[in-house]
């Protein structure tokens, strides 16, 4: 029983993290249109909010959060990631969000300590 | 007569006591040996600690198969990695891989996803070959078509600033920009 509980606490729970990321994006960018002057601020606030909420979960993890905000222009964007880690305890979650003027892609990686 | 009979008894008792003491010390040395076998020397194979009785084992086996068994390793008393992550080496390798693969390529909506994935795998392989001690890696590659749009990439992390590090490499051509992010996290 002890092992099972500790396993619950030390695995990366994708749904939880995905919800946190969505919330952070909504609150930071929400219904805004793309503005070049504000992008800096937006990316910072999305990433910082996500990271704050993740650390509040209190799990023994190191987190890496990456945010890409791109203006909608018909251009293509591809992203790939490969990781060398422990599959049983580490994980990743990527959330794609868009509105009429921009795309926002947030990836969160969690590595167990 | 009595006196003479007493002394051998004493000596016998002394002998017996000595024998008892010997047997106790044997037991201690056995315990010590057992302890030694439970803690294998520096850097050896891990030790599984079983606390379940035989009757429980079959049940535990099934539940264990579904979740990862936490293996406890012996202490190596190493607080720092022996071969520390050197960002200059990794940056050089990542830049070389990007320019080799993408220097003459043109952005193509169909082939770019697989190209992206293969580049990230190759970078990961190259970093693993460098053989840094006790590190976990995350490699992220972005390929963006140049179409006059603006883009912002931001990253933040919560980690050990003394031991963990990151490297980025960029390759720009006429039709696209490729960005590679390599993050290394120390893991004991």
Interface residues (C-beta under 8 A of the other chain):
Chain A: X3 X4 X6 X7 X34 X36 X39 X40 X42 X43 X44 X46 X47 X48 X51 X54 X55 X62 X63 X64 X65 X66 X67 X68 X69 X70 X71 X72 X73 X74 X75 X76 X77 X78 X79 X80 X81 X82 X83 X84 X85 X86 X88 X89 X90 X92 X107 X109 X111 X112 X113
Chain B: X63 X67 X68 X69 X70 X107 X109 X112 X113 X115 X116 X117 X119 X120 X121 X123 X124 X127 X128 X136 X137 X138 X139 X140 X141 X142 X143 X144 X145 X146 X147 X148 X149 X150 X151 X152 X153 X154 X155 X156 X157 X158 X159 X160 X164 X181 X183 X185 X187
